[in-house]
Amino acid sequence: MAAGTEGGTQLQQLLETSARSSPEKTAIRTDGGDVSYSELCALVGRVAGALTGSGVDKMDRVAWLLPNLIEAVACSFACYSVGAVSVPINVRYSSEEAAYMVNKVQAKVLFLQADKLDVLRKLSCPVQVVVLGAARGQHRSWEEFLQTKARACFQPVSAQHPALILFTSGSTGHPKGVLHSHGTCWAAIDTSARSFRLGSDDVVLVGKAICHAGGLQTQLLPTLLVGGEVVLTMVPPPAKAVDLIQNFGVTVYAMLASFLLDFVEHLETTRQEVPSLKKVIGSGDCVPLPLQARFHKLFGWPVLEGCGITEIGGYFALQPIGKEKPGSIGIPTPGTEVRLVDEEGKDVAVGLPGEVLLKTPSAALGYWDDPEASSLLFRDGWLRTGDVAREDEDGFLWFVGRRKLIIVRRGSNIAPAAVERALATHPEVQSSVVVGVSDALDGQVPVAWILAKNPSCPPTSTSLAEHMSKRLASFELPVLYLFLDAMPLNSVGKFDRAELQRAAQDKRDILLHAKRAGA
């Protein structure tokens, strides 16, 4: 890393501190080879210097539209080093969605792979582009970027200085940029390391995308904090995950609940052994009790379950190791205070459901360039999650549901309004309502109710699917298109989403039952 990080934040010193202890130890294993702590520090230093040489200064935003690659890790650390703000963007987003995020933060530099260059056509802000892979035209390649020189790059900042913007879908359909400081990032990372009892002998297989808090701040960075070893690849299918666990002696593996199902089914079928594995965490959605029982039968110990949100950069509740309660999301993480309140903001009694409010040192500063949404995020100093839970007599939390309209499909958030806006651009669609229905594999999936401009001749599902596939990420696409002559209204004259959700669930259940019966 850049010479001398004295006086910087704990986040700025994180990597160098571990490197001083074990410089030659493997920090990250990737598909492209292994990188030691000293080598990672050197790469981060080069990237930090190149950022400075490219004119990046404190508070400038640096976006990276990259999968789980060592270059993405280096970009993130380099931003922290020079006081810039790191902006990860999910490669699963459509070009239009990714461009919205780059424009929203007015990024000064954008890192992306060559297959994502179509994003550039939709940008309205001036941005320097660095391409991993074959560069085109005026854009620099990664190798050319690293040749950029600067005299100095490390810039000490305070713990309150902005460090990271993580985009998350909101009920309005426009992705919101959750702004975290050096201090709040550090708190989330430290909390995860302590909650999972990570040590320098742990080998952690990253089971989530590092453009999200789950991959970056609860897996990758906590492991590097304690001097452990990271196995980094794109979210692996079960067969590859087993190979990685066996080859590298992985001890900890965290993944979304839906991927946990795939993992368990693979092990049940193949009967492969993974003796090095000591902890497995399922999150992103509830882990069904039958799945937990199947996991326990395989391993002889329980899967850990937790619940977190982007606005605190990690978990607010986790199963305590050795004192688990299957079905619950655990107890508040270290340093986290939890309140459950009713609609009026009054604390509910034990056993009754209430909205989860949080006080934690990892709470976000707010939303980037969105003062209205930022003001609604907090209530009397408590962060509002929009999640509903109940607490039992032992202090364990049990997830009830989400107050928000967000559909969570395999851990990815889908805003119904975003899907509805895309549907509105179809020439034969008058209006639409998108709701989430439960799904055994994905947790939730979107179903679209359509009011056609010509009800006697509505658009086909095929034409709708083709239209939507050009405008949304694959995980956002509705699994079913249903048609109405008129949308039902609730008592205040709005579309009755609750009724439409119930009807969509019934129709999909009938279709799935018929499909199974005909199989």
Phi and psi in degrees as a GROMACS rama.xvg file:
@    title "Ramachandran Plot"
@    xaxis  label "Phi"
@    yaxis  label "Psi"
@TYPE xy
-55.3251  143.853  ALA-2
-61.6669  129.434  ALA-3
73.0429  99.3248  GLY-4
-107.641  18.8119  THR-5
-60.8843  136.886  GLU-6
88.5442  -5.90442  GLY-7
-84.2401  -179.957  GLY-8
-78.0132  167.933  THR-9
-62.2898  -33.4358  GLN-10
-65.6827  -41.5616  LEU-11
-66.1831  -30.1543  GLN-12
-91.8579  -7.40569  GLN-13
-52.5579  -54.4521  LEU-14
-69.8757  -42.8304  LEU-15
-65.4122  -34.4894  GLU-16
-61.332  -45.7701  THR-17
-68.1713  -36.5502  SER-18
-66.188  -34.5328  ALA-19
-64.4405  -33.1144  ARG-20
-75.7406  -42.5424  SER-21
-141.754  71.9834  SER-22
-60.4503  -35.2972  PRO-23
-92.8174  -4.00644  GLU-24
-69.8652  145.746  LYS-25
-66.1515  124.878  THR-26
-92.2692  -47.5785  ALA-27
-138.451  130.397  ILE-28
-101.542  128.733  ARG-29
-128.715  170.539  THR-30
-61.6957  -24.2911  ASP-31
-91.9012  -0.802799  GLY-32
131.963  174.605  GLY-33
-94.4885  147.31  ASP-34
-128.186  125.649  VAL-35
-80.304  169.342  SER-36
-61.6638  -41.0769  TYR-37
-67.6168  -38.5767  SER-38
-66.739  -38.2208  GLU-39
-66.2315  -41.9335  LEU-40
-59.5426  -43.1899  CYS-41
-63.5487  -41.8546  ALA-42
-64.9516  -43.0864  LEU-43
-60.6267  -39.974  VAL-44
-61.9967  -40.4031  GLY-45
-65.9477  -42.7926  ARG-46
-66.027  -41.0074  VAL-47
-62.092  -43.3158  ALA-48
-63.8073  -40.3393  GLY-49
-67.4049  -35.2644  ALA-50
-63.3802  -46.2522  LEU-51
-61.1016  -44.0919  THR-52
-64.8094  -20.5857  GLY-53
-90.5062  5.66971  SER-54
91.2824  8.55465  GLY-55
-76.8273  130.044  VAL-56
-125.971  -178.682  ASP-57
-54.4201  138.379  LYS-58
76.3767  -8.62561  MET-59
-66.9888  143.914  ASP-60
-94.4022  134.219  ARG-61
-121.618  113.539  VAL-62
-96.4816  143.306  ALA-63
-134.54  117.662  TRP-64
-101.369  76.9057  LEU-65
-136.457  149.609  LEU-66
-75.9634  -167.913  PRO-67
-73.5957  88.0394  ASN-68
-127.259  156.978  LEU-69
-62.0548  -31.2423  ILE-70
-63.6169  -36.8674  GLU-71
-66.1334  -40.6286  ALA-72
-61.9879  -45.6532  VAL-73
-63.4308  -40.3609  ALA-74
-59.9435  -43.9582  CYS-75
-63.5901  -50.1131  SER-76
-61.9072  -39.3862  PHE-77
-64.3746  -39.0327  ALA-78
-60.218  -45.1469  CYS-79
-60.4425  -39.2088  TYR-80
-63.3308  -40.7984  SER-81
-96.147  2.95137  VAL-82
80.9243  11.3958  GLY-83
-82.5533  172.29  ALA-84
-108.091  120.175  VAL-85
-79.7385  133.189  SER-86
-128.557  89.7905  VAL-87
-73.5008  142.115  PRO-88
-130.787  131.257  ILE-89
-66.2542  127.903  ASN-90
-68.7857  -12.4881  VAL-91
-78.5943  -14.3445  ARG-92
-69.8347  152.894  TYR-93
-68.6171  165.381  SER-94
-59.6078  -39.5554  SER-95
-64.9272  -41.5984  GLU-96
-68.0572  -44.1206  GLU-97
-62.6919  -41.7102  ALA-98
-63.3612  -38.1327  ALA-99
-55.9827  -43.0345  TYR-100
-69.0789  -42.555  MET-101
-62.1372  -42.9204  VAL-102
-65.6157  -39.9679  ASN-103
-59.9722  -41.7404  LYS-104
-91.832  -4.75122  VAL-105
52.2487  56.7585  GLN-106
-61.121  140.999  ALA-107
-87.0141  -33.2543  LYS-108
-133.692  142.978  VAL-109
-129.759  122.195  LEU-110
-99.6372  132.838  PHE-111
-157.516  164.544  LEU-112
-86.1639  161.258  GLN-113
-60.8157  -28.8095  ALA-114
-78.3825  1.53073  ASP-115
-112.096  13.0775  LYS-116
-65.3343  -17.9405  LEU-117
-65.6182  -17.0292  ASP-118
-59.1076  -34.3895  VAL-119
-63.604  -27.2607  LEU-120
-67.4917  -18.831  ARG-121
-104.624  6.0716  LYS-122
-83.7881  140.234  LEU-123
-112.245  -7.75224  SER-124
-104.317  147.297  CYS-125
-70.716  130.588  PRO-126
-148.649  139.938  VAL-127
-79.9577  132.832  GLN-128
-111.828  130.989  VAL-129
-120.659  126.412  VAL-130
-109.865  127.605  VAL-131
-88.0507  118.623  LEU-132
112.065  -160.952  GLY-133
-70.2425  115.039  ALA-134
-74.3816  153.882  ALA-135
-129.271  139.387  ARG-136
58.98  -127.584  GLY-137
-84.2327  -2.63488  GLN-138
-83.2962  137.96  HIS-139
-78.5855  146.417  ARG-140
-81.2328  166.639  SER-141
-57.4818  -42.4013  TRP-142
-65.2703  -40.8078  GLU-143
-66.1023  -38.9326  GLU-144
-60.533  -42.9212  PHE-145
-67.1477  -15.9909  LEU-146
-81.1509  -9.34365  GLN-147
-65.5624  132.459  THR-148
-109.117  150.675  LYS-149
-150.253  147.78  ALA-150
-69.3845  -43.5977  ARG-151
-143.129  152.499  ALA-152
-137.599  -36.3271  CYS-153
-66.1821  130.945  PHE-154
-131.443  108.394  GLN-155
-61.5434  140.464  PRO-156
-133.856  173.96  VAL-157
-88.791  168.086  SER-158
-64.9352  -22.7842  ALA-159
-84.6462  -6.13724  GLN-160
-69.3063  134.11  HIS-161
-57.9616  140.041  PRO-162
-127.714  -33.278  ALA-163
-150.013  136.872  LEU-164
-120.407  117.091  ILE-165
-109.664  121.646  LEU-166
-83.301  137.059  PHE-167
-139.562  145.657  THR-168
-70.4171  145.635  SER-169
-118.418  169.793  GLY-170
-66.6577  -16.8623  SER-171
-79.9348  -13.5727  THR-172
94.1301  -17.8105  GLY-173
-89.0193  126.424  HIS-174
-58.0971  138.106  PRO-175
-106.435  139.122  LYS-176
-92.1868  108.043  GLY-177
-78.494  119.996  VAL-178
-97.2859  120.859  LEU-179
-114.701  146.773  HIS-180
-94.7563  174.513  SER-181
-58.7669  -39.5637  HIS-182
-69.3366  -41.851  GLY-183
-72.4202  -34.8694  THR-184
-62.1745  -47.17  CYS-185
-60.209  -42.5997  TRP-186
-61.3611  -41.9797  ALA-187
-65.3909  -41.4942  ALA-188
-65.5146  -46.8705  ILE-189
-64.1511  -39.9565  ASP-190
-60.9695  -42.8974  THR-191
-65.0637  -43.7299  SER-192
-60.3617  -41.6535  ALA-193
-72.9193  -40.586  ARG-194
-64.1094  -38.5016  SER-195
-90.3032  -0.309112  PHE-196
53.4784  48.0004  ARG-197
-73.8052  144.916  LEU-198
-135.03  174.092  GLY-199
-66.4179  -17.2703  SER-200
-90.2888  0.202949  ASP-201
-80.3975  144.203  ASP-202
-117.888  115.361  VAL-203
-109.796  120.923  VAL-204
-87.112  115.594  LEU-205
-73.4044  116.077  VAL-206
-104.637  11.5362  GLY-207
-136.708  162.971  LYS-208
-69.7518  136.214  ALA-209
-81.1671  3.157  ILE-210
-79.3699  -7.76433  CYS-211
-109.241  160.083  HIS-212
-58.7109  -37.7868  ALA-213
-59.8773  -42.5255  GLY-214
-80.1168  -40.4974  GLY-215
-78.5271  -51.9199  LEU-216
-101.527  -10.9133  GLN-217
-111.692  -6.66024  THR-218
-128.429  -65.5258  GLN-219
-60.5443  -60.8859  LEU-220
-69.6492  -37.5241  LEU-221
-59.9727  -35.1609  PRO-222
-66.4306  -43.4708  THR-223
-68.5603  -31.0465  LEU-224
-58.4406  -42.4664  LEU-225
-91.7671  3.3328  VAL-226
79.2056  24.1769  GLY-227
-84.4324  -167.637  GLY-228
-118.693  131.516  GLU-229
-105.644  134.102  VAL-230
-105.428  113.285  VAL-231
-117.347  121.18  LEU-232
-152.122  172.602  THR-233
-65.3444  154.002  MET-234
-44.6949  112.691  VAL-235
-81.7509  143.891  PRO-236
-66.0067  161.874  PRO-237
-53.8263  -43.4776  PRO-238
-61.5641  -42.3915  ALA-239
-69.0332  -38.6224  LYS-240
-59.4517  -43.0526  ALA-241
-63.0427  -43.562  VAL-242
-58.9769  -44.7658  ASP-243
-64.5108  -41.8952  LEU-244
-61.995  -44.6016  ILE-245
-69.6149  -41.5276  GLN-246
-71.3256  -35.1839  ASN-247
-113.213  4.87632  PHE-248
65.0677  43.0433  GLY-249
-60.3504  133.737  VAL-250
-106.126  -24.8075  THR-251
-133.736  133.566  VAL-252
-142.103  119.318  TYR-253
-116.557  138.291  ALA-254
-153.123  169.029  MET-255
-69.2882  152.847  LEU-256
-57.1604  -38.2492  ALA-257
-67.6857  -35.4465  SER-258
-73.8917  -28.2254  PHE-259
-61.8382  -39.098  LEU-260
-59.7576  -46.424  LEU-261
-59.9924  -42.0123  ASP-262
-63.3506  -46.4336  PHE-263
-64.8348  -44.6654  VAL-264
-61.9973  -36.9419  GLU-265
-64.2232  -44.8859  HIS-266
-67.9804  -36.5856  LEU-267
-63.6861  -35.3204  GLU-268
-79.1033  -44.4426  THR-269
-89.0167  -20.5215  THR-270
58.8826  29.8605  ARG-271
-74.8406  150.887  GLN-272
-102.745  139.361  GLU-273
-132.219  68.1841  VAL-274
-65.1472  -22.4557  PRO-275
-73.6236  -21.2003  SER-276
-70.4543  125.646  LEU-277
-116.138  -26.5605  LYS-278
-140.672  136.271  LYS-279
-131.957  132.761  VAL-280
-119.136  132.288  ILE-281
-113.892  132.303  GLY-282
-155.2  -174.101  SER-283
90.3093  -22.8774  GLY-284
-167.683  170.367  ASP-285
-65.7091  139.226  CYS-286
-91.0834  111.355  VAL-287
-57.7295  144.663  PRO-288
-59.0506  -39.9722  LEU-289
-59.7975  -36.411  PRO-290
-68.4551  -39.2496  LEU-291
-61.6883  -38.7702  GLN-292
-66.1881  -40.314  ALA-293
-64.3238  -40.4075  ARG-294
-62.0436  -46.6284  PHE-295
-62.0609  -36.012  HIS-296
-64.7734  -35.8484  LYS-297
-72.9261  -42.9278  LEU-298
-105.136  -24.8133  PHE-299
82.6896  3.49649  GLY-300
-144.236  158.459  TRP-301
-82.3047  149.924  PRO-302
-73.7425  141.425  VAL-303
-87.1437  139.899  LEU-304
-121.38  144.671  GLU-305
-147.575  172.597  GLY-306
-141.271  132.265  CYS-307
-148.054  170.889  GLY-308
-139.914  155.301  ILE-309
-60.438  -31.6629  THR-310
-66.908  -14.9986  GLU-311
-116.708  5.47549  ILE-312
69.1882  14.7256  GLY-313
175.692  -146.368  GLY-314
-91.5998  142.91  TYR-315
-105.724  -14.4923  PHE-316
-146.901  142.621  ALA-317
-148.062  150.647  LEU-318
-64.2451  126.703  GLN-319
-71.1881  129.584  PRO-320
-62.653  124.454  ILE-321
89.5864  -8.5512  GLY-322
-134.633  39.6947  LYS-323
-71.0071  152.264  GLU-324
-124.382  102.117  LYS-325
-54.9767  133.812  PRO-326
100.354  -24.3483  GLY-327
-89.3585  167.454  SER-328
-98.482  9.83819  ILE-329
96.4622  -153.95  GLY-330
-116.449  162.597  ILE-331
-56.2888  140.964  PRO-332
-69.4615  161.75  THR-333
-53.8257  130.575  PRO-334
82.4071  1.90605  GLY-335
-104.416  128.089  THR-336
-102.542  137.983  GLU-337
-124.866  134.063  VAL-338
-122.907  145.447  ARG-339
-114.974  122.662  LEU-340
-128.971  158.683  VAL-341
-87.9923  -170.554  ASP-342
-61.1726  -26.6863  GLU-343
-91.4346  1.50638  GLU-344
84.971  13.1142  GLY-345
-93.5518  142.353  LYS-346
-61.5116  137.312  ASP-347
-91.8916  160.263  VAL-348
-73.9156  159.415  ALA-349
-56.5993  132.811  VAL-350
95.5708  -15.1825  GLY-351
-97.87  146.306  LEU-352
-75.1163  145.417  PRO-353
-156.611  160.784  GLY-354
-68.1087  139.127  GLU-355
-81.909  120.271  VAL-356
-111.695  144.984  LEU-357
-129.496  146.651  LEU-358
-126.333  121.888  LYS-359
-157.312  146.144  THR-360
-65.6823  -9.62181  PRO-361
-98.454  8.95884  SER-362
-63.7919  136.385  ALA-363
-62.7438  159.076  ALA-364
-72.5912  -26.434  LEU-365
148.148  -158.43  GLY-366
-108.19  137.809  TYR-367
-61.2982  125.676  TRP-368
51.6262  41.0386  ASP-369
-148.2  73.6165  ASP-370
-62.8086  -32.2318  PRO-371
-66.095  -48.3361  GLU-372
-65.7129  -35.2602  ALA-373
-63.4138  -39.6626  SER-374
-67.8043  -29.2619  SER-375
-82.3712  -12.916  LEU-376
-70.2733  -29.111  LEU-377
-115.227  146.786  PHE-378
-129.932  109.903  ARG-379
52.3583  42.0585  ASP-380
86.6883  -4.29767  GLY-381
-103.556  136.917  TRP-382
-81.0759  129.577  LEU-383
-90.6214  125.386  ARG-384
-91.2157  -25.896  THR-385
79.3155  -2.70613  GLY-386
-91.9746  150.478  ASP-387
-116.569  133.045  VAL-388
-146.02  169.164  ALA-389
-127.846  157.91  ARG-390
-117.071  136.448  GLU-391
-93.2844  -177.29  ASP-392
-65.4691  -21.0046  GLU-393
-95.1263  4.72767  ASP-394
85.8256  7.7902  GLY-395
-81.8091  143.554  PHE-396
-100.159  141.231  LEU-397
-124.111  118.965  TRP-398
-70.3863  133.177  PHE-399
-105.851  -46.0792  VAL-400
171.288  -172.976  GLY-401
-115.307  132.603  ARG-402
-74.8105  -26.2556  ARG-403
-75.4169  166.729  LYS-404
-85.5523  -3.78705  LEU-405
-57.8966  136.168  ILE-406
-97.4326  126.889  ILE-407
-107.635  108.27  VAL-408
-111.625  111.173  ARG-409
50.2473  41.3179  ARG-410
84.2807  -7.90119  GLY-411
-97.8609  132.531  SER-412
-81.5213  134.843  ASN-413
-122.056  122.322  ILE-414
-89.8034  117.86  ALA-415
-53.1625  -37.9757  PRO-416
-63.2186  -33.2482  ALA-417
-67.6217  -40.4757  ALA-418
-68.2797  -39.2881  VAL-419
-64.9379  -36.2329  GLU-420
-65.8375  -38.315  ARG-421
-67.4218  -38.9677  ALA-422
-63.6089  -34.4523  LEU-423
-64.3127  -18.7796  ALA-424
-84.2075  -5.59359  THR-425
-75.8379  130.436  HIS-426
-62.7271  -18.1161  PRO-427
-105.802  5.14944  GLU-428
-102.155  125.16  VAL-429
-82.505  -51.2288  GLN-430
-158.757  169.115  SER-431
-153.523  157.932  SER-432
-134.135  128.016  VAL-433
-110.442  129.563  VAL-434
-128.853  162.609  VAL-435
-103.242  137.787  GLY-436
-121.842  154.133  VAL-437
-71.523  148.67  SER-438
-144.03  134.273  ASP-439
-62.5021  -32.2023  ALA-440
-94.9346  -45.0575  LEU-441
-96.3354  -4.97198  ASP-442
87.2615  -66.5027  GLY-443
-140.716  150.141  GLN-444
-137.02  149.967  VAL-445
-83.3768  138.606  PRO-446
-123.669  134.911  VAL-447
-107.792  127.555  ALA-448
-95.2859  130.001  TRP-449
-118.065  133.268  ILE-450
-107.638  108.572  LEU-451
-78.7837  151.674  ALA-452
-64.746  -33.0813  LYS-453
-122.773  90.3515  ASN-454
-57.4974  -26.3933  PRO-455
-76.1749  -15.4432  SER-456
-142.697  71.5712  CYS-457
-71.8345  160.836  PRO-458
-65.1529  153.708  PRO-459
-79.8995  156.076  THR-460
-61.3484  -33.2099  SER-461
-64.6523  -44.855  THR-462
-66.8953  -36.1374  SER-463
-66.1505  -43.6992  LEU-464
-63.6479  -42.5615  ALA-465
-63.9838  -41.0437  GLU-466
-62.3418  -45.2178  HIS-467
-72.9006  -32.4642  MET-468
-64.1836  -20.6151  SER-469
-86.1095  -7.80826  LYS-470
-122.535  -14.8418  ARG-471
-133.771  161.658  LEU-472
-68.9185  156.718  ALA-473
-60.3193  -36.1031  SER-474
-71.8361  -14.8125  PHE-475
-89.2166  -9.94233  GLU-476
-71.6747  132.941  LEU-477
-59.1308  144.809  PRO-478
-88.7512  -13.0263  VAL-479
-153.72  138.406  LEU-480
-114.665  122.32  TYR-481
-118.309  152.01  LEU-482
-122.109  143.494  PHE-483
-131.856  153.256  LEU-484
-84.6553  -24.6571  ASP-485
-155.847  142.63  ALA-486
-81.8626  132.587  MET-487
-67.6891  145.282  PRO-488
-114.737  149.159  LEU-489
-90.5941  -169.176  ASN-490
-68.1797  -20.1486  SER-491
-103.739  11.6067  VAL-492
85.6019  9.06138  GLY-493
-95.024  160.915  LYS-494
-55.2671  132.636  PHE-495
-82.2031  84.3123  ASP-496
-65.0296  -34.3276  ARG-497
-63.714  -43.736  ALA-498
-66.4784  -41.133  GLU-499
-66.1286  -34.5587  LEU-500
-66.3354  -43.9067  GLN-501
-62.5141  -43.8325  ARG-502
-65.3873  -39.1659  ALA-503
-64.5996  -41.5988  ALA-504
-61.4833  -44.6997  GLN-505
-60.9132  -46.052  ASP-506
-65.2469  -40.8539  LYS-507
-69.0393  -37.6319  ARG-508
-61.3548  -40.7716  ASP-509
-64.345  -43.6938  ILE-510
-64.118  -42.8601  LEU-511
-66.0586  -38.7994  LEU-512
-63.6706  -44.1516  HIS-513
-63.4254  -38.1443  ALA-514
-64.6684  -43.734  LYS-515
-66.3643  -37.7996  ARG-516
-66.3006  -31.6223  ALA-517
-87.7207  -7.43448  GLY-518
